[in-house]
C-alpha cells in the first residue's frame, strides 16, 4: 500500500501526517508513507485544498485533518 500526505508543510498538514503515521504504526500496516510538499506533484492529484491523503493513487481525504477512526476506515481497517 502506498500512502501520501499532500501539503505545503502547514500545521494541519504536519498533524495529518502524524495521525496517518500513528495509525500505520499501531496497526502494523505494510505501507510506504510519504509526505509530498512539491506543488507540481500535489497539483497532479487535482486538489484545491490541503491536507490531502492519497491511498494507492486515489485521493481519499482532502481539506481537513482526519481523525484516527477516519484514517482506519480509509485504509480498510
N, C-alpha and C positions, 0 to 999 in steps of 0.2 A: 504494500500500500504506500502511495506517495501522498504526503500531506504538505501543503504550502500555506503559510500565513502571509497574506499580501498587505503591505502598508509601509508608509514612509518612515516609520520609526517613532510615531507619536505614542503617548502614554497608553491609549486604547489598543494600539497595535501590539505594543510590548505585553500588555496584560493578556490579550488574546493568545499570543504565543505561549505565555506561561500556563494558561488554562489548558490549551491543547497538549503541551508538553507533559503536564501533570497527568492528564487522562491517559496518554500513551504509556507513560512510565508505570502508573499504578495498575494498568490492565495488561501489561506485558505484550503490547501490540507490536507486531513486526512491521514497522513503518519507517520510512525516511521522512524526517521533519525538517523543512527548510523555511527560512524567513526571507521573503522577497521584498527588497526595497527599491529595486530598479523600476523606474516609472514606465519604461518601454515594455518590460515584461508584464507589469501589472495591467497595462492598457490592453495587452493581448487577450485578457480574460473579460474584456468589455464591462468592467466595473466602474462605477462612478464614485462610490463611497467605500471607505476603508474603515476598519479592517475587514478582510475577507478571508475565508477559509476554503481552500480548494482541495478536494479529495479525488485522487486519480484523474485529474484534469477537469473536474466539474466543480463549479462554484457552488458551495453548499450553504454558506453563511456569508452575509455581507452587511456592512453598515453599523454593526454593534458588537459589543463584547459578549460572546456567548457564555452561558453557564456550563458547568461540567456536565450536567444532565443533557443539555443540547448537543454538546460535542459527542457524548456517548451515543446518542441517537443517530447522529450523522455518520458515526463510524460503525453503526450496526451492532452496538453492544446492548 
